[in-house]
Amino acid sequence: MEVMTGANERAKNIKLIIFDVDGVLTDGGIYTGAEGEVFKPFFCRDGLGIRLARQCGLKVAIITGRNSKQVEYRGKELGFDAICQGSLNKRDDYKMLKEEFGLTDEEIAYVGDDLIDLPIMVQAELAAAVGDAVPEVKARAHIISDLPGGRGAAREVIEFILKAQGKWGEIVESFLSTEHNGVSAKL
């Protein structure tokens, strides 16, 4: 992971992580079937990371430009605190989430991959880019994942934040505990 100066300090105060979907939580591909149905591949390790972030008290949200039943289903399955779809102006949804959760820019991280994500990336305290993000997004990111969207980049960003907040070691230890009975929800 490429980490810019000061990114660790920025991550310490994060209370909400907002994710784009296509190219961040998925590989960016839009797969269609013979009947016009749409499929989106999500990555289980990203799902566990989202669950762990929530267990540690962080809020998680989606802001995406497309509308998709698959995103609604997956978002509910993972327990996202908010799902904003069909967002042509992501700044409006960002402002709404900030007000809804009573947060400031300094308490928000955003993970993106393409030009449509730039307005939020320059506003949020911690801007993260997936490994295969466009150059303009990488240039404005405080952290850049080594992994591509839909293949663990979201998890890597979550781990970075939880490590900065001193929570990651406890998570790992909980999985090693003889009393651990697994994550209760689907990943």
CORMOTA-V88959 format. One record per backbone hydrogen bond with DSSP energy under -1.0 kcal/mol. NH is the residue of the N-H (numbers start at 1). CO is the residue of the C=O. E is the energy in kcal/mol with one decimal. If there is no record, write none. Layout:
NH | CO | E
NH | CO | E
//
This chain:
2 | 144 | -2.7
4 | 142 | -3.2
7 | 4 | -2.1
10 | 6 | -2.1
11 | 7 | -2.1
14 | 11 | -1.3
15 | 107 | -3.2
16 | 107 | -1.7
17 | 59 | -2.4
18 | 109 | -2.8
19 | 61 | -2.7
20 | 111 | -1.9
24 | 21 | -2.5
25 | 21 | -1.5
26 | 21 | -1.8
31 | 39 | -1.8
33 | 37 | -2.6
36 | 33 | -1.8
39 | 31 | -3.3
47 | 43 | -1.7
48 | 44 | -2.4
49 | 45 | -2.2
50 | 46 | -2.3
51 | 47 | -2.2
52 | 48 | -2.8
53 | 49 | -2.4
54 | 50 | -2.1
55 | 51 | -2.3
56 | 52 | -1.6
57 | 54 | -1.8
58 | 53 | -2.4
59 | 15 | -3.0
61 | 17 | -2.3
62 | 82 | -1.8
63 | 19 | -2.2
64 | 84 | -2.6
72 | 68 | -1.8
73 | 69 | -2.6
74 | 70 | -2.8
75 | 71 | -2.8
76 | 72 | -2.1
77 | 73 | -2.5
78 | 74 | -2.0
80 | 75 | -2.7
81 | 60 | -2.3
84 | 62 | -2.7
86 | 66 | -1.2
87 | 64 | -2.7
88 | 86 | -1.1
92 | 89 | -1.3
94 | 90 | -2.5
95 | 91 | -2.6
96 | 92 | -2.2
97 | 93 | -2.6
98 | 94 | -2.5
99 | 95 | -2.2
100 | 96 | -2.9
101 | 97 | -2.4
103 | 98 | -2.6
107 | 104 | -2.0
108 | 105 | -1.8
109 | 16 | -2.7
110 | 126 | -2.5
111 | 18 | -2.5
112 | 128 | -2.4
117 | 114 | -2.3
118 | 115 | -1.5
121 | 117 | -2.2
122 | 118 | -2.1
123 | 120 | -1.3
124 | 120 | -2.9
125 | 105 | -2.0
126 | 108 | -1.7
128 | 110 | -3.0
129 | 143 | -2.2
130 | 112 | -1.5
131 | 147 | -3.3
133 | 130 | -1.8
134 | 113 | -2.4
137 | 134 | -1.0
138 | 134 | -2.1
139 | 135 | -2.3
140 | 137 | -1.1
141 | 138 | -1.2
142 | 127 | -3.1
143 | 127 | -1.6
144 | 2 | -2.7
145 | 129 | -2.8
150 | 24 | -2.6
151 | 148 | -1.6
153 | 148 | -1.1
156 | 152 | -2.3
157 | 153 | -2.1
158 | 154 | -2.4
159 | 155 | -2.9
160 | 156 | -2.0
161 | 157 | -2.2
162 | 158 | -2.8
163 | 159 | -2.7
164 | 160 | -2.2
165 | 161 | -1.7
166 | 163 | -1.5
167 | 162 | -3.0
171 | 167 | -1.5
172 | 168 | -2.4
173 | 169 | -2.5
174 | 170 | -2.0
175 | 171 | -1.3
176 | 172 | -1.2
177 | 173 | -1.1
180 | 177 | -1.3
//
